[in-house]
Amino acid sequence: MNKKIFLLILIGLGVASFYYFDIEHYLSFESLKINRDKLNVVYQENSIVFISWFIGVYFLTVALSLPGATVLTLAAGAIFGALPGTFVVNIGATLGATASFLSARFIFRDWVTGKFGDKLEPINKGISESAVSYMLFLRLVPLFPFFLINLILGLTQVRISIYFFVTMLGIIPGSFIYANAGSNLARINSVSDITSPKVFGALVLLGIFSLIPALYRFVKK
């Protein structure tokens, strides 16, 4: 219990610091447009340190469920390029999502299981049997908040190895779309300009396609 309380305090301090020091201002689309050239100069001067710093910031943003991941993905594309930016984002996002997943599991799963164990058992069983399909669907379709998926899946029985690698794979398409948009930052006026109906539809179709194994297993039963 003491460890759980300590972790909750650390998370709370991290979130409080984010808003107290107005870090959200620096992770805004407007700030990125203004500071892109400065960031490029810093990157050119010491690329390894800058990439490490960038991954660390992305990790903390996702791990603490803070706003700003979308702008960071655009920044990755603007600074590193579409493909390298996607790779850098994938590292930070996957590690951050896994930290969030493990935190939710460590802090809340015992309580949730004790409170709603009987009701959640069928859900846990269904998710465990088709974890890859369900997770790919959740990661591919841009309807579900990224941080919420991390926290909810932490309360299930999904294995950490499956969670890690499916997250790594499932976020690639969305990350590339935003990193590619970031590489053409001058043409974008707002974040809402990025995802067109065609792109959104393509991601939904990919998500539906990922559910085929789960649907087949359900029908077979």
C-alpha positions in Angstrom: 0.0 0.0 0.0 2.8 2.4 0.8 4.4 1.8 -2.5 1.1 2.5 -4.3 0.6 5.7 -2.4 4.2 6.8 -3.1 3.7 6.1 -6.9 0.4 8.1 -6.8 2.2 11.0 -5.2 4.9 11.0 -7.8 2.3 10.9 -10.6 0.4 13.7 -8.9 3.5 15.8 -8.5 4.4 15.3 -12.2 0.9 16.3 -13.4 0.8 19.3 -11.0 4.2 20.5 -12.2 3.1 20.3 -15.8 0.3 22.7 -15.1 2.0 24.9 -12.5 5.0 25.6 -14.8 2.6 26.0 -17.8 4.5 23.4 -19.8 1.3 22.9 -21.8 2.1 26.3 -23.5 5.3 24.8 -24.9 3.5 21.8 -26.2 1.0 23.7 -28.3 0.7 23.8 -32.1 1.4 27.6 -32.1 4.6 27.2 -30.1 5.8 24.5 -32.4 5.3 26.7 -35.5 7.1 29.6 -33.8 10.1 27.6 -32.4 10.6 25.0 -35.2 13.8 26.7 -36.6 15.3 27.0 -33.1 14.6 23.3 -32.4 16.2 22.4 -35.7 19.4 24.3 -34.7 19.6 22.6 -31.4 19.1 19.2 -33.1 21.8 19.9 -35.6 24.3 20.9 -32.9 23.9 17.7 -30.8 21.5 15.2 -32.5 22.0 12.3 -30.0 21.3 14.3 -26.9 18.4 16.0 -28.6 16.8 12.7 -29.6 17.3 11.3 -26.2 15.7 14.4 -24.6 12.8 14.2 -27.1 12.1 10.5 -26.3 12.2 11.3 -22.6 9.7 14.2 -22.9 7.4 12.0 -25.1 7.7 9.2 -22.5 6.7 11.4 -19.6 3.9 13.0 -21.5 2.3 9.6 -22.3 3.2 7.9 -19.0 1.5 10.7 -17.0 -1.4 10.9 -19.5 -0.7 14.6 -20.2 -1.9 16.5 -23.3 0.7 17.3 -25.9 1.5 13.9 -27.6 -0.1 15.0 -30.9 2.0 18.2 -31.1 5.1 16.2 -30.1 4.5 13.8 -33.0 4.2 16.8 -35.4 7.4 18.1 -33.9 9.1 14.8 -34.6 8.2 15.0 -38.2 9.2 18.6 -38.5 12.6 18.1 -36.9 13.6 14.5 -37.9 11.5 13.9 -41.0 8.5 11.6 -41.5 10.1 8.1 -41.2 12.8 8.9 -38.6 10.2 10.9 -36.7 7.8 8.0 -36.7 10.5 5.8 -35.3 11.4 8.2 -32.5 7.8 8.7 -31.6 7.2 5.0 -31.5 9.9 4.5 -28.9 8.7 7.2 -26.6 5.0 6.4 -27.0 5.4 2.7 -26.5 7.6 3.1 -23.4 5.3 5.7 -22.0 2.1 3.7 -22.7 3.7 0.6 -21.1 4.6 2.7 -18.0 1.0 4.0 -17.8 -0.3 0.4 -18.2 1.9 -1.0 -15.5 1.1 1.9 -13.1 -2.7 1.4 -13.5 -2.2 -2.4 -13.0 0.0 -1.9 -9.9 -2.2 0.7 -8.3 -5.8 -0.2 -9.2 -6.2 -3.7 -10.5 -6.3 -5.5 -7.1 -9.0 -3.0 -5.9 -11.0 -3.3 -9.1 -10.7 -7.1 -9.1 -11.9 -7.3 -5.5 -14.8 -5.0 -6.2 -16.0 -6.2 -9.6 -14.1 -9.5 -10.1 -17.1 -11.6 -11.0 -18.5 -9.1 -13.4 -15.2 -8.5 -15.1 -14.3 -12.2 -15.5 -16.1 -12.7 -18.8 -14.7 -9.5 -20.2 -11.1 -10.4 -19.1 -11.5 -13.9 -20.6 -12.7 -12.5 -24.0 -10.0 -9.9 -24.1 -7.3 -12.4 -23.2 -8.4 -14.8 -25.9 -8.3 -12.2 -28.7 -6.0 -9.6 -27.1 -4.0 -8.8 -30.3 -7.1 -8.2 -32.4 -8.9 -6.0 -29.8 -5.7 -4.0 -29.0 -4.9 -3.4 -32.7 -8.5 -2.2 -33.2 -8.2 0.2 -30.3 -4.8 1.5 -31.4 -5.6 1.9 -35.0 -9.0 3.6 -34.8 -8.6 7.2 -33.7 -11.8 7.3 -31.7 -10.4 6.1 -28.4 -8.2 8.4 -26.2 -4.7 6.9 -26.1 -4.3 7.5 -22.3 -7.7 5.8 -21.6 -6.7 2.7 -23.4 -3.5 2.5 -21.5 -5.3 2.8 -18.1 -8.2 0.4 -18.9 -6.0 -2.3 -20.3 -3.9 -2.1 -17.2 -6.9 -3.4 -15.3 -7.3 -6.5 -17.5 -5.3 -9.7 -17.7 -3.5 -8.8 -20.9 0.1 -10.0 -20.8 2.7 -7.2 -20.7 4.6 -8.7 -23.7 1.5 -8.7 -25.8 0.6 -5.2 -24.7 4.1 -3.8 -25.5 4.5 -5.3 -29.0 0.9 -4.7 -30.1 1.1 -1.1 -29.0 4.4 -0.7 -30.8 2.8 -2.1 -34.0 -0.6 -0.5 -33.7 0.5 3.1 -33.3 2.7 3.1 -36.4 0.0 4.2 -38.9 -1.3 7.1 -36.8 2.2 8.2 -35.8 3.3 8.3 -39.4 0.3 10.3 -40.5 1.1 13.0 -37.9 4.9 12.9 -38.4 4.4 13.2 -42.1 2.1 16.2 -41.6 4.8 17.6 -39.3 7.4 17.3 -42.1 5.2 19.7 -44.1 4.4 22.0 -41.1 4.4 25.2 -43.1 1.2 24.0 -44.9 -0.7 23.2 -41.7 -2.8 25.9 -40.0 -4.2 23.7 -37.2 -4.1 20.1 -35.9 -7.6 19.6 -37.3 -6.3 20.0 -40.8 -4.4 16.8 -40.7 -6.9 13.9 -40.6 -9.1 14.0 -43.6 -12.2 11.8 -44.0 -10.3 9.4 -46.3 -7.4 9.0 -43.8 -9.8 8.5 -41.0 -11.8 5.9 -43.0 -8.6 4.0 -43.9 -7.6 3.8 -40.2 -11.1 2.5 -39.4 -10.9 -0.1 -42.1 -7.6 -1.3 -40.8 -9.1 -1.5 -37.3 -12.0 -3.5 -38.5 -9.7 -5.8 -40.5 -7.8 -6.5 -37.3 -11.0 -7.7 -35.6 -11.5 -10.5 -38.1 -9.6 -13.2 -36.1 -11.7 -12.2 -33.0 -14.9 -12.3 -34.9 -14.0 -15.7 -36.4 -13.3 -17.1 -33.0 -16.6 -15.7 -31.7 -18.6 -17.3 -34.6 -16.8 -20.6 -34.3 -18.0 -20.8 -30.7 
